[in-house]
Amino acid sequence: MTHSADPPPSFSRTQRFLAPLLAAVAALVSACKSAPEAPPPPVDSRSPGADAPPVTGPVSAAQGSARQSAAATPRAYRQDAATHLYGLNAQRIYQGKLPPMLYAIGVLEVDIDRAGRVTRLHWLRAPRHAPEVVAEIERTVRAAAPFPVPARMGRVTYTDTWLWDKSGHFQLDTLSEGQH
């Protein structure tokens, strides 16, 4: 007599082993899914500049608020840094896919010390046509300190690409939703 959870006798030994394992993996993956994000509030088309809402400046991180990063490589740390920046600047993140033509794209290298402080910013590709964007990105990064402490590396230099829309909203390439 077989239990109702046992695979049919026609299954091979490998299939009998893999079936419950795959079911467990599927259950784990479905449990990890996050709820869908709420859509952005509708824009009042009667107000001037409705397609470009005003953008506020960077939000400063509270001193000592940064968590530790378990990243072992700069590439892995970049994910923690991007998540940290998004958390502090949620109202400034461009929601959805970016338009095909962006106002500015910049590639910035950031040095983070053992305490999560920004010690150096170095532009690998600055949007020279938009000096106000360069200044705003630098302000945003400095205001976000302390960053997650790079516990496994001691200090880290990571690089990310800033994708800047004409509205003043941005996405980081690491967490980008892509373009239309």
For each residue, the residues with C-beta under 8 A, 3 or more apart:
1:
2: 6 9
3: 6
4:
5:
6: 2 3 16
7: 11 15 16 19
8: 11
9: 2
10:
11: 7 8 15 16 19
12: 15 16
13: 16 17
14: 17 18
15: 7 11 12 18 19
16: 6 7 11 12 13 19
17: 13 14 20 21
18: 14 15 21 22
19: 7 11 15 16 22 23
20: 17 23 24
21: 17 18 24 25
22: 18 19 25 26
23: 19 20 26 27
24: 20 21 27 28
25: 21 22 28 29
26: 22 23 29 30
27: 23 24 30 31
28: 24 25 31 32
29: 25 26 32 33
30: 26 27 33
31: 27 28
32: 28 29
33: 29 30
34:
35:
36:
37: 95
38:
39:
40: 95
41:
42:
43: 47 50 51 53
44: 47 50
45: 50
46: 50
47: 43 44 50
48:
49: 52 53 54
50: 43 44 45 46 47 53
51: 43 167
52: 49 166 167 168
53: 43 49 50 167
54: 49 168
55: 92 167 168 169
56: 91 92
57: 136 139 140 143
58: 88 89 92 136 139 140 142 143 144
59: 88 89 143 144
60: 88 143 144
61: 65 66 84 88 143 144 145 146 147
62: 65
63: 146
64: 146
65: 61 62 146
66: 61 84 116 145 146 147 148 149
67: 148 149
68: 148 149 151
69: 77 80 148 149 150 151 152
70: 151 152
71: 74 76 77 79 80 150 152 153 156
72: 76 152 153
73: 76 77 153
74: 71 77 78 153 156 157 158 159
75: 78 158
76: 71 72 73 79 80
77: 69 71 73 74 80 81 112 148 150 153 156 158
78: 74 75 81 82 158 159 160 174
79: 71 76 82 83 174 175
80: 69 71 76 77 83 84 147 148
81: 77 78 84 85 110 112 147 148 158 160 174
82: 78 79 85 86 160 172 174 175
83: 79 80 86 87 175
84: 61 66 80 81 87 88 144 147 148
85: 81 82 88 89 140 141 144 172
86: 82 83 89 90 93 172 175
87: 83 84 90
88: 58 59 60 61 84 85 143 144
89: 58 59 85 86 92 93 140 144
90: 86 87 93
91: 56
92: 55 56 58 89 140 168 169 170
93: 86 89 90 169 170 171
94: 98 163 165 167 169 170 171
95: 37 40 169
96: 177
97: 177 178 179 180
98: 94 102 163 165 171 176 177 178 179 180
99: 102 165 179 180
100: 179 180
101:
102: 98 99 105 163 164 165 166 179
103: 130 133 164 165 166
104: 127 129 130 133 162 164
105: 102 125 127 161 162 163 164
106: 123 125 126 127 133 134 137 161 162 164
107: 123 124 125 159 160 161 162
108: 121 122 123 124 137 141 159 160 161 162
109: 120 121 122 123 124 157 158 159
110: 81 118 120 121 122 141 157 158 159 160
111: 118 119 120 121 122 155 156 157
112: 77 81 116 117 118 119 147 150 155 156 157 158
113: 116 117 119 155
114: 149 150 154 155
115: 146 149
116: 66 112 113 145 146 147 148 149 150
117: 112 113 145 146 147
118: 110 111 112 121 141 142 144 145 147
119: 111 112 113 155
120: 109 110 111
121: 108 109 110 111 118 138 141 142
122: 108 109 110 111
123: 106 107 108 109 126 134
124: 107 108 109 159
125: 105 106 107
126: 106 123 134
127: 104 105 106 130 133 134 164
128: 131 134
129: 104
130: 103 104 127 133 134 164
131: 128 134 135
132: 135 136
133: 103 104 106 127 130 136 137 162 164
134: 106 123 126 127 128 130 131 137 138
135: 131 132 138 139
136: 57 58 132 133 139 140 168
137: 106 108 133 134 140 141 162 164 170
138: 121 134 135 141 142
139: 57 58 135 136 142 143
140: 57 58 85 89 92 136 137 143 144
141: 85 108 110 118 121 137 138 144 145
142: 58 118 121 138 139 145
143: 57 58 59 60 61 88 139 140
144: 58 59 60 61 84 85 88 89 118 140 141 147
145: 61 66 116 117 118 141 142
146: 61 63 64 65 66 115 116 117 149
147: 61 66 80 81 84 112 116 117 118 144
148: 66 67 68 69 77 80 81 84 116
149: 66 67 68 69 114 115 116 146
150: 69 71 77 112 114 116 153 154 155 156
151: 68 69 70
152: 69 70 71 72
153: 71 72 73 74 77 150 156
154: 114 150
155: 111 112 113 114 119 150
156: 71 74 77 111 112 150 153
157: 74 109 110 111 112
158: 74 75 77 78 81 109 110 112
159: 74 78 107 108 109 110 124
160: 78 81 82 107 108 110 172 173 174
161: 105 106 107 108 172 173
162: 104 105 106 107 108 133 137 170 172 173
163: 94 98 102 105 170 171 172 173 176
164: 102 103 104 105 106 127 130 133 137 168 169 170
165: 94 98 99 102 103 168 169 170
166: 52 102 103
167: 51 52 53 55 94
168: 52 54 55 92 136 164 165
169: 55 92 93 94 95 164 165
170: 92 93 94 137 162 163 164 165
171: 93 94 98 163 175 176 177
172: 82 85 86 160 161 162 163 175 176
173: 160 161 162 163 176
174: 78 79 81 82 160
175: 79 82 83 86 171 172
176: 98 163 171 172 173
177: 96 97 98 171
178: 97 98
179: 97 98 99 100 102
180: 97 98 99 100
